Every structure is written in structure tokens, then in C-alpha cells.
Amino acid sequence: MKVCLVPVGIMKKYMKERDLDIEADLTAGTLIERLNLPDKLKIICFLNGKRINPDGRFTEGDVVKIVSTFAGG
């Protein structure tokens, strides 16, 4: 099944927007792990505009925004 990954903000430095083939039972948490992003970025996902929990699942054609809650100062 295909979903569209969309990096937001600093995440554009680590990945590009792309369509991704995933398994039907893949969770948001597992997807984040597979992206091999630095732990310090504190990643969260938004699914079709709403925040999704790590155990949330996807459906064909979903738009998944990858956002970092990491902030510096």
C-alpha cells in the first residue's frame, strides 16, 4: 500500500517528500523507526492533518507529515 511522506520544517534536511510502499499493518511508530532519523529530533506524525499515536495505522493514499518537536535556543 502507498502513503505519501511529507517532511515539515527541519525534517526537510533529513528526507524528501515521497510516496512510500508500506505493509498494511505498519504502525506510525515502526515507520518512524525505519526512517533511521536521529533520536534527538523527537519525531511525531500527522495523518491527514491530525496527530497520530505511535500505534496508529495507515490506509492507502494517506498523507503522513513527519514533524520534529526538537527546539534549540
N, C-alpha and C positions, 0 to 999 in steps of 0.2 A: 504494500500500500504506500502511496506517496503523500508526504506532507511538505509544506514549504517552510524552511527555516529562515527567519529574518533576524539578523543581529541588530541590536539597538545600542546607540551610544558607543562606549568604549569597546563593545563586543565586535564592532566592525574592524577593529585592529586584529582580531584573532580568527575571524571567519567571514565568509561572504554569503550573501543571500543565495539560497539554492533549494532545489527540490531534492528530497531525500527519500529513498525507498526504505521502509522500516517494516518490522513484523507487526502483525495486528495486535499482539498482546504487549507491546513495548510500553513501559511506563515513562513518564516525564523524567523521573529520577535516573533511570537507566540511560535514557537518551543523553542527559547531561553528562553522565559518567563517560559515555562512549565518545563524546566530543573532545575529551582529553584537554580540557581547559584548566588553567591554573586555579587551585583551590581558593586563593586569596580573592578571587573575583566574586565569590558568593552569588552564584547564578540562580535566577528564578525564571520560570517560563510563563508566558501568557499564551493562552489558547483562544484564538478567535476573539481577542480583546479582553479576556478575563483571566485572572491569575489561576494557575492550575497547581494542585498539590503534587508532590513527588510521586504519589501512587496513581495519579490521573493517567488516563489512556487517550489515545488519539483515534480519529476516524479519517477515512480517505479525504484528501483535499484540505485538511486543517491547515491553518496558518499559525505557526509556532514562533512567537517572538522570544528571543533569548536576551535577557537583560541582566546586568550586573548591579548588585546593590552596594558594591565596594565604593567607598568615597575616601578621598585623601584630603589633606589640609596642610 
